[in-house]
């Protein structure tokens, strides 16, 4: 006999393709906020949110994944702001990895009601994020970044091992194939605002993260007073743990 928990695990595997919503996501409170805007980080594109989007749309949520240009911080914030301008009401703004920089800055938008950080940077206003990160042991992925002129990317070895460590290799190779190179100028930007100081915030820590130090994630989550969950996950919890990430977003929307 299969208990409820086992049955839920079976449902997860085919949820996106079959349109069946996992029990764990169904159990979340009905959302009051109907719009969700998602921002991806480095080494990715907007499609990295697909697993989570498939779990949110059956709740009637209007979900948009921003195609972050990864050129400069002002241009990335502008891209997210244009999407926020198009929303028809209150919105949850979600960021993964470097996308947290954009969420922190663009989150002051009047339509944003709550912020969700997924293994993401969460600087304070004007803070030097590299200096903050330097207080913690360097994550292994840092050594896997290579540059072609001004464009940076992860090597395939580092991507599979340090970025997508708990994603099945075949799927991780597909994600590697669509990673968007970032410009060096992107990393020099500083946020002028810290939206988490004035808006409800939620944070998903990846305890097995090799791209951002997990203790740094915990520090940022605690500093912002975020409702925090911890997942035994690589940096890509949005792909390896989409049920939990979707539930966290639904909580923010509720």
N, C-alpha and C positions, 0 to 999 in steps of 0.2 A: 504494500500500500504506500502511496506517495502522499506525504503530508503537505500542508499549505506552502511551507517554505520551499520544499522540493519542487512543487508544482510551479511556484513563482520563478524558480531558476529555469525551468523548462520553457516557460513563456518568454523569458527575456531573449532567448536566442532568436526567436522568430518574430519578435514584437514589431520591429520596423517594417519587415516585408509583409507580414500578415495583417497589420493594422490592429493587433491585439495589445492592449495596454497592460503591462505587468502589474500584479497585485500591489507591489510595494509603491508604485507610482499612483495607482488608483486611490490608495488610502490617504493621500495628501488632501488637505482642506481645499474646498472649491476656491479658485482664484478670484480675487476682487479686482486686481489689475489685469487687464486683458492684453497688454502689449509687452513684448520682451525683445530687447535689442542685444545682440551678442557681438563681442569683439575678440578676434583671435590675436595670437601673439606671434613671436618669431618662429621660423621654420615651419610655417603652416599657411593655410588659406581659409576662407570662410567655410569650406566644406567640412572642416574638422568638427563642427557642431552638429553634423547630420544626425548622429545617434540620439543626441539630446532633443533636437528639434522634433524628431519622430515621436518622442514621448510627451512632448508638450502640446503639440497641435490638437490631439484628441480632446484636450481640456478646453478647446475653443480659443486658445491663445493665438494672437497674431505675432509670429516670430520672424525676425529679420536678422540675418547674419551679415555683418558689415565686411566688405572686402577692404581690409586695412592695407593701405599702400606701402607701409613699411619704409617710407622715405625719410620723413622728418616727423618729430612729434607734433608740431602744429598742423601738418598736412593730415596726419592720422587722426588727430582730434577733429579736424574739420570734416573728414569723411564720416565719422561717427555722429557728429552734430547734424549733418545733413539728413541722416537717417532718423535721428531723434525728431527733427523738425517735421518729418512726414507722419509721425505717429498721431493717432486721433485721440489721445488721452494719456492718462498716467501710464508710466512705463517702468519696467525693471531693466536695469542696465547690467550686463554680465560681461566679465572680462577674464580671459585665460592668459597666464604667463605675462608677457610684456603688455598684453591688452589691459592689464590692471593700471598701467600708467594712463592709458586713455580713459578708462572708466573713472579714475580719480580726478582727472581734469574735466572731461565732458559731463561728468555726473552732476555738476552744478546746474545743468539744464533744467528749466522749470518743469518739464514733463517727467523727469526722473524722480520716482518715489522711493526706490530702494536699489541697493548695489549688491551684486554678487561677485565675489572673487574666487576663481578656481586656480589654485596653485599659482597665484598672481602677485605681481609687484603691487605694493600699496604705499607709495611714498607720501610724505607729508608735503605741504606746500613749500616749494623752493628747496626741498631736500635733495642732496646729492646721493642718488640711489646707489651708484657704484661704491661710494664711501661707506654707506650703510651695509651693503652686501659684503664688503671687505672685512667686516668684523666677525664674519663666520667663515668656516673652512670653504674653500672654493669647490663648487660642485663639479663632478667629473666632466659634464658636457662642455664646460668652458674650453677644455683642451681640444675639443673636436671641431671647433669653428675654424673654417678656412675662408680666405678672401680672394676674390677675383677683382682686383682693383678696389673699388669702393663697395662692392657687394659681398656680403657675408652669408654663409650657409653652413649647415652641419654636414660632415662626411657621413656616408651611409653607415659605417661602423658605429659612429657616435650616435647617430639618429636611432638605430635599432637598439643599442645597448643602454644609452643614457637618457634618451628622450622618450622612447616608446617601449621601455623595458618589459612591461607586462601586457603589451598588445601582441596578438599572434603574428609571427614573422611575416606571413604572406600579406596581412593587412598593413603591417608597419611599412613594408616595402612600397605599397601603393601610396601611403601617406608621404613617404620619402620622395616619391616621384613628383608630388604636387607641392612640395615645400616652396614657399615664395622667398627668394633672397631678400635680405634687409640691407639698407644703406648704412654706412658707418655714422652718418649724421644723425640717424634716429637715436643712437645711444647717448648722444650728448644733451638731449633735451631734458628740461626740468619742468615739473608741474608748477603752475602758478596758484592752483587751487587744490584743496583736499576735500572732495565732496563727502568723504566718509565722516568728516567732522560734523556734518549737519544732517545726514540722511541715514536711515537704518541700513546696516551692512551685514552681510553673510559671507562666510569664508570656508572653503573646502581645502584642508591641508592634505597634501600627498606625503605620507610618511616614508615612502621609498623613493622620493624624488631625487634624481641625479642631475637636474637642470637648475633648480633653485633649492638651496639648503632648507630642509624641512623646519629646522629651528628658526630660521629667518622667517619662514611663513608663519610659524606660531607667534613670533614676536609681533609681526605686522597685524595679525588677526587680533591679538590681545590688545595692542595699542589702540586699535579702532573700536574696541568693544564689540566686535562682531559676534553674531551667533555662529559658532564654529563646529564643523564636523571634521573628523580625521578619517582618511581612507587609506588602506594599505594598497597604495597605488604608485605607479610611475608618475611622471609629469603629466601624462595624458589621461587623467582620470575621467575626463569628459568622453573618452572613447572606451576605456576599460571598465568604468563604473558609471554608465549613463543613467541608470535608475536613480542612484543616490544624488547625482548632480541635478537631474530633473526634479527630484523631490525638494532639494534645497531651493531651487528657483521657484517652485510652486509655493513653498513656505514664504518666500519673499513676496510673492504676488498675492498672498493671502492676508 
